[in-house]
Amino acid sequence: PEDEAFLKHEVVRLKLESFVVFVGQLPQPEALQYVMEADICASPFYPTPILRSTSPTKLVEYMALGKAVVANDHPEQKRLIEESGGGLCVAYDEQAFADAIATLLQNPKTAQFMGERGRRYAIEHRSYTVIADALEKRMHDIILDRC
């Protein structure tokens, strides 16, 4: 609640009321509709010394929907952005995120190209079918090694 109150205060202070909507938790179909309407998606992941890895589900979902993504240089996110070409990877810094988002908004063809690359990557490398096939193959190889 404190974070939300702070953000709402900042929106008013910066006179951004016509650009920012606070929706709270939404059912998945409704949340996905907001993503589909977005020009650029952001995936900030707060870096901590304890949590060095994560499954960047949100990033992969944005990519699968064909959205160019701005993510911070968390190891997993950075790897996906570099492998896919689906967006920009920046430091976990407000100005860095703002600059990257502005760059993509000012270059819609670049953002569209990144979105297309990200979607293709998500389908070819991160779809459930691809992941299940890789897991099945790995399990098969382990069983064969032990027999």
N, C-alpha and C positions, 0 to 999 in steps of 0.2 A: 504493500500500500504506500509506503514512503517513497519508493522509486517512482510509482505512477504519479503521485502527487508532485514530485519534483519535475517529472517530464511534462506534466500538464502546465505547471507554472512556467517552465521554459518555453513552451509553445506560445503561451500568452505573451510572455516577455519579448519574444522574438517576432511577435505578430504573424504567427504561422497557422492560425486557427483554420484558415481555408485550405490548408495543405495537409493537415494531420488529422487522422481519425483514430481514436482509441476504441477498440472493439471488444477487448477482453477475450475470454475463451469462446471459441465458436465450434460448431459441429464441423467435421472435416470438409464436407462439400462446400460449405459457406466460406471456410478459411481458404480453400483452394481457389475459389472465385476471386478473392482479393489478390492472390498470387497471379492468377491469369490476367488480371487487369494491370498489374505492375509492369513498368518498363524495365526496371532493374531490380534485382533482389540482393539483399545483404545477408551475410552469414557471419556475424561477429561471434567468436568463441573466446571467452575470457581465459587467457593463459594462466595456469597455476603451476607451481613447481610439483605439486602432488599428482595432478591429472595431466599426464603428458600424451595420452592418446584418447581418442573418441571415435565413434562411428559418425561421420558427418552426414547423418541422414537428411537433415534440412537442406544441405548443399546439394546432395544427390537428387532430392526431390525437385528443387528449383531447376537443376540442369535437365532432368527428365521432362520438365514442362517447357523446355526451350528458352529459359530465361538466362540472360547474362548475369553473372554473379560477382559481387565484390565480397571477398572473404579475407580474413586476416591470416597471417603466416603461421598458424598452428600447423604442426607437421602433417597431419592427415589432410587438412584442407588445402595446404600448399601443394601437396603431392597431386591431389585431384585436379586442381586448377592447372598445374603445369602439364599433367598428362593429357588433359582434355582440351585445353585452350578455351575453356568455357567461361572465362572471366578474368578478373584481376585479383591478385593477391597483394595485400598491403599490410603494414604494421597494425597492431591493435591500437589504433589512435584515431580520435574523432576527425582530425583534419585529413588524415590519410584516407579514411573512408569517404569523407565528403568530397575530396578532390577526385577520387576514383569514380564515384557515382556521377559527379558533374561531367567528368571526361566522357563517360559512356552515354550520358544523356545528350551531350553535345555532338556525339558521333553515333547516331542511331544505326547506321549500316554496320559499323564495327560491333555494336552491341548485338545486333541481329545475327551477325556471323558467329560471334561467340556463343550466343544462345543455341544456334544450330549445331555447332561443334560439341557443346555440352550435352545436348539431347542425344546426339549420335553416340557419344562416349557412354552416357548413362545406359542406353539400350544395349550397347555392345559389351560393356564391362561390368555393369552394376545391376542389371535386371535380375529378378528372382530366378529366372530360368538359368541364366549364366552362372549365378552364384550356386544354385543347387547342383548344376552339372559339375562345377569345379569341386564342390564338396563330395559328391558321389565318386568322382575320379580319385580324389585324395584318399577317401576311405577305402576304396578298392585297392589302391596301391599299398596302403598300410596293411591290409589283410593279406595281400599276396606276399609282402615282405615277411610276414610272420608265419606263413605256412610253408 
